[in-house]
Amino acid sequence: MGTESELLSPFGKIDDLDQDDYRVAAYEVFFTACRSSPGFGGKSALTYYSSSDGRGDEHGSSPGSQAKTPGVGMAVTSRVKKALGLKMLKRSPSSRRSSSCGSNPLSPSWAGSSPKMSSTLPSSPVARLRRPMTSAEIMRQQMRVTEPSDNRLRKTLMRTLVGQMGRRAETIILPLELLRHLKPSEFNDAQEYHQWQKRQLKILEAGLLLHPSIPLEKSDPFAAKFQDIIHSCEAKAIDTGKNSEAMRTLCNSVVSLAWRSPDGSTTDVCHWADGYPLNVQIYKALLSSVFDLKEETMVLDEVDELLELMKKAWSTLGINRSVHNLCFTWVLFQQYVATGQVEQDLLGASLAMLTEVAIDAKRVDRDPVYVQMLANVLTAIKKWSEKRLLDYHVCFDRENIGVMESILPLVFSATKILEEDIPCYVSVAQEKEGEVADESTGNRVDCYIRSSLKNAFAKMLVNGRNLEDKDGGMLTKLASETEELAWKEKDIFSDVLKKWHPIAAGVAAVTLHTCYGTLLKQYLTDASSFKNETVLVLQRAGKLEKALVQMAVEDSVECEDGGKAIVREMVPFEVDSIIVKLLKQWIQERLKTGKEHLQRAKETETWNPMSKTEPYAHSVVDLISFAREVVNNFFQIPVNVSQNLVCDLVEGLEHLFRDYITFAASCGSKQSYIPTLPPLTRCNLDSKFRKLWKRAACSVGVDDPNDGLFNEGHNPRPSTSRGTQRLYIRLNTLHYLLSQLQSLEKSLCLSPKITPSPNSRFGNRRPPGSSYFEHNRSAIQVASQHVLEVAAYRLIFLDSNSFFYRSLYVGDVTNARIKPALRILKQNLTLMCAMITDRAQALALKEVMKASFEVYLTVLLAGGSSRTFSRTDHPMIEEDLHSLKRVFCTCGEGLIDEDMVEKESQIVEGVVALMGLSTEQLVEDFSTVARETSGIGVVSDRQKLPMPPTTGRWNRSDPNTILRVLCYRNDPAANHFLKRTFQLAKRRGSI
């Protein structure tokens, strides 16, 4: 709440004079002007002489200037108080009684008074004990004038007016008369007299030299002499005796200065106290006496009579009704502030007086000094009031909201007068800081609302707030406090402000929305990372925004646009979009971390199993753990997430998994393990090398050197290499990933926080059987198939090379049968089934079977120069193929059924069947198929058959396959056909 010190006087300050000086001077002027009135020493009724310059009661009556009331003593009723809306005092009339003429220290002592001045005394002793106080006594009591001071004033007037009882007050230079007639002996001591004398001279100095009503020339000799006397009085009191030269000089100077006229002509009025601001300061002190000494917020019931008496001092002080109305307005307002702003009636009285001031302000004959006074008084009232209105949440509450209701019209009335009747006020106000210079009342109220709410919001911010709040707890609390402030605004203040602004609550909502929005934006900008607390802050902000928007809309229902304009001022928090943006950012940050995990896996993965019970790579466990943690953390965020966001997360994880799947499947190709096909040649029958080898074998009695490759005992060790075993781990890793994707999908599907999105990849409701990771599942299937093929071909063509391709049927069929290779194959299959996960064993066996059939065909059709076959070898080869097929039929517990084996072995069986045909039949079949394939029809003896291309897709009807059977047929007819038809070279002797 404000204090009196905050209310600066609009009348300026005069050096060396204080309020006590003005108060004493006011009483002296007042008593002198009313000296002939009943109660002041006169016998007759009130007699009032208006000054000739027209500064009397020429404007009629007003609430602050009551018409003349007959009689002396207490007023029964007060028309002034009724007009101003002021309550009557509750004290009984007998409470303001004079018990005795001299017993009360504030009552005048009539001892030694003249008969004229004591003529109003009651004659009865009883009446003297119980008589009502006169106006003179009331004024002396109200203005706290001591009995000695009052006696000295009375004596001075008595001596001054001897023989001049009809002399007008405005012709008396009262301080000069006091200096002339009062001697040091009439004071307690010399110091008191000196101080009193200096005060009287200071009053004269202010009225004649510093602030004269008629401008004073700097070279005026009387002014210089008077100034010298004032300076001489600073050290000691001047001699005021009849023979004192200083007194004669003082009298001459003061009289000459006071009786000047504007044009130099003679005048009948002296000017010693009518200069501004001395006159207003004295009159203001006089008006202040209308407030009760015990109850300072109350105006005396006798105010009508007292104001009427005060009018008698107008001529001396140069006061007219306009100045009186302005001063009385100020005094009422100042008293309200000085008494702690507890009496709302004083504000109402000030507003009532402003109505009179507004009328006065419209007069065309306004004095420039009055205009300046008017501007100063109204500006002071406006500033003080607006300071509270600009922070009304601090200054007002439910208990004193009525005060705010009174201040608002007071401010607007003052502002209206300033803007309409003070020249250039608007432009000057706009240049000054701290003033509200909006043109309309609504705009000013708009400013009050915004300013006060901003201050209230800032105060909430200071109370228990940490600007470095990273977790958002302060913002969440502040949102609740802001909402409470909004409802307080609507509940307490909006109804009052709505009288002056159509959408007061709407403006309040916009202001709070802006304040909190600014803070929220700063918080989001400073947030280093996305946290669950951030979502809580945003959700609370969204709730606040909805409440404020609702408040604005409800307040704007009666507006033409339904409140659209005020709502448009609210820059949306965009909570939902920010949450989505932050969630996407969170997803991207996690996926970036996932890529870093994946890169480290690529750099460090060795494809060794984690343990015997966990036959998969460590990197896939890390990846799945990371993905599961991301999904769990995602759903721990305290907000429902849309299907689209889930899809964003899934797609990001899918990219990670796809990269990992590609990495796991990066193990080369099966083609790298298939040997290069040797060139086609024709057999060289009974080559020198074979003849020598057979002869040596017979003479020495040793077996075929190829037999040594298989003589490793009955239980040979598996030939599976470390590289092939790592391929098994890759395969297990892919299957582990596949199984964990199901777990992740379950977590996603069962989350209750997912809300449908109209444009989701899966639609509003995910179709039954669909998968979040369906692309990864397909990729794993493809990758697993690739790894299986590579592993199978590596196992057969590389790891088992010495038992299959390098040994089988080398030299001749009889001495290089398939049985030793099958023992190794069984051991390798056993190891493979032990290492590979159950779900992949059947597919793995199938791929090994395909590779085995492939290597068997390669031995038969591209075995190189160390192999030759005859038609008689066919039964043994057919038997070996049957043995190979039995290995897969009997491996495991029905992992591969016989139908599958038969299906996959059809091509091999077709080729083996070719080897049982005669050479002539082979030549005929080849010629027929070759012609059909090349489309050349019947071939004449001279026309050669074309060389069929090697496609690698061997089968019984393929010409290249039949040709290869002929190339490896150890037969003269075959040799002759190949030489005649294709000029194939003889093969060199080798094993």
C-alpha positions, 0 to 999 in steps of 0.5 A: 500500500502507498504512503503519504511520502509517495504522493508528491505535492503538486504545488511546489516547495518554498525554501525555509517554510514548512507545513507548520509555518503554513498552518500558523500563517493560515490561522492568522489570515483566517482569524484576521479575515473572520475577526468581525464574525460571531465567535471571533470577537464581533457582535453582529452576524457575519459581515463579508466584504468582497474584494474589488478584483472579483476573486470572491464568491462570484461563481455560485456554490459548490459541494466544497464551498457551502452557502452562508449559514446563519448563527454560530456553533455546531451545524445540525446537518451538513449539506457539504458532506451530503453532497460529497457522500461523507458520513456524519460523525457519530459523536453526540453534539455535547461531545464538542463542548467548552467546559469553561472559558479558560479551563481548556488549554485550547480555549481562548483566555478572555482575560484582558480582552476588550468588551467587543471581543468578549461580547459573545460570552454567555453570562450564566456560569452554568451556560459557560460550563456547558456552552457549545464551542464557537467556530473560532474555538473549533478552528483554533483547536483544529489548527493546533494553535496554542493559547499564547499564540492566539492571545498574541494574534488577538492583541495585535488585531485589537491594537491594529484596528483601534478606530478601524473596525471596518477595515477590510482584511485584504488591506492588512499586511498581517505579518508586518502588523504582528512584527510592529505590535508584538514585543519580545516580552510577550514570548517565553524567551528571546530565542522563541521571539527570534524564531517567530520573527524569522518566520514572519519575515520568511512569509513576507519574503515568500509573498513579496520577493520570491513569489509575488502575485505582481512581477517584481523588477530586479532593480526595485530598491525596496526589495533590496532593502527588505532583503538586507533586513531579512539577512540581518535577522538571521543572526539576531532579532531586529529591533522593532521599537518605534524609534528603530531605523530597521523597523522604519525601513522594514515598514516602508519596504513592505508597504511599498512592495505590497501596495503595488499594482500591475499597471502602477496605478493606485489600488485598494488591495495589498498583495502580500499573500496572494502569490502562487504557490504561497497562497495555495500552501496557506489555503491548503493548510486552512482546508486541512482543518476540516478533518477531525483530530481524533478520527482523521479520516472523518470530516467535521460536521461543521464543515459547512460553516467552516468553509463559509468562514474560509471564504473570507480569507479568499481576498487576502490569499487571491483565491477564487472558487475555481482554485478553492475547488481544486485545492479542496479536491487535493486536500480530500485526496491527500487526506485519504492517502495520509490516513492509510487509504482506509476511508473510501468515502474520501475518494468518493468526495475527491471524485465529486469535487472533480466534477466541479473542477471539470466545470471550472476547467471549461471556463474561458477566462482561466488564469494561466497560474490556475491552468498550471495548478490544475495540470499539476494537481490532476497529474499528481492524482493520476500518477499516484492512482495509476501506480497502484492500478498498474500493480493492482494485484499488490495494492488491492484484494477482495477486502478492499476491491471497493477502493479500486472501484473508486480509484478507476473513475477518479483516474479517468475523470482526471485524465479526461480533464487533462486531455481535454482542457490542458493544452499539449498534455497528451503529447507531453505525457507520451514523452514521459516515462511511467505515464499511461497516455493511451487515448481511450479509457479501454486502452488505459484499463488494458494497460493496467491489466497487462502491467499488473499481471506482468508484475504479479507473474514476475513476483511469482517467478521470484518467489522460490524460483530458480532460473537454472531450473533444468528439470522443469519442476518450477515451471510445472508449479508456476503453471498451477500458480498462473492458473490460480492467478487467472481465476483470482483475476476473474473472480475479484478484479474482472467484474470491476474492470469490465465496467471500463473494458469489455473484455477485461478477463480476456486481456488478463488471459492473453497477458498471462498466456504471453508471460508463461509462453515466454518462459516456456520458450526459454526453458525449451531453448535451454533444455540440453536434452529431452526428459520425461520432466519436459513432457510433464511441463508441456502437458501442464502448459497445455492445461494452462493454455486451455484454461486461459483460452476458455477464460478469454472466450467466455469473457468475449461471448458478447463481442461481435467476433465472439472473442476471435480477435483476443484469442488470436493474440495468444501465440499458441504454445503448440504443446502437441506439436512440440511434444511430437517434435521432441519425441522425434528428436528423442527417437533420432538421438536414440537411433544415432546412438544405435548406429554407433553401437552397430559401428562398434559391432562391425569393428569388433565382432569375431562371430564367436558364440557367447557360450555353449548355451548362447550360440550367437554373437555378442553384438546381437545381444547388445543390439537387442538390449539397446532396442528393448531399452529404447522401446521401454524408455519410449513408452515410459515417457508420460504421454500417449504416442500416436501410431505414426510416432511408433512407426517412426521408431519402428522404422528407425529400428528396422534400419538398424536391424537391416544394417546388422542383418546385412553385416551378418550376411556379409560372408561371401558367396557360394560361387567362391568355393566352387572349383573352376571347371577344367577344359573339356578333353577326350580320354587318352586310353591306356596312357603311359602314366596309368600303365606305369602306375598299374605295373608298379602297383602289381610289382610292389603290392601297394594300393592306390595312393588315393587310399591314404586320404581315407585311412583315418580309422573308423571314427574320423574327426570332423573336417569343419573349419573355424570359418565354417563354424563362424558361419554357423554362429552368423546363422544362429545370430540371425535366428536369435534376432528373429526371435527377439523381434517377436518380443519387441513387437509384443511390447509395441502391440500391447502398449496402451499408450498408442493412439491411432493415427489416420495416416499411419502405415498400419492404419487406425487399427493394425491388421491381424497378423501384420508385423511391425518388423515385417521387412526385417523378418523377410530380410532375415529369411533371405540372409539366413538362406544366403549364410546357409548356402555359403556355409554348406558350400564351404563345408563341402567344397572347402572343408571336405575338399580332400574327401570329395572333389580331390579324392572321389573316383580319382584314378578309377571308381573301384579304388576311390569309392564314396564310403570314406567321404560319407564317414567324414560327412556324417561327422560334419553333419553331427557337429553342424546340428550340434552348433546350429539352432534347432529352427535352422537345422532342417534348412541347413541339412537341405543346403548341405545336401544340395552342396553334396549333390553339386560336388558329386555332379562336379566330380562326375562331369568336371572332375578333371584329367584324373578321372575316367569312367566306363559303362561298367562303373555305372553300378558302383556310381549308382550305389554310391549315390544311393549311399549319399542319399541315405546319409541325409535321410537318416540324419537327425530325427526326420529333419529331411524326409525321403521325398525331399531327398528324392526331389533334390537328387533327381538331377544327379540320378539323371546324370548317373543314368546317362553314365549307364548308357552305351556310347552310341546311345549317348552320341545319338542323344547328344546329336538330337538334343544339340540340334534341338537346342541350336535349331539347325535341324538334321545335320549332314555328314559334312555339317558339324554340330555346334559346341554346346555352352556350359551353363552350369545347370546340368541335367539329363537333357542338357547337351553340355551335360551329355557331352561331358559324360562322353568326355569322361567315357573311357571308350574308343567310340567316344574318343573318335566322336569327340575328335571327329566332331569337336577336335578335342585334345587328348588329356595329359596324363595325371591323377 
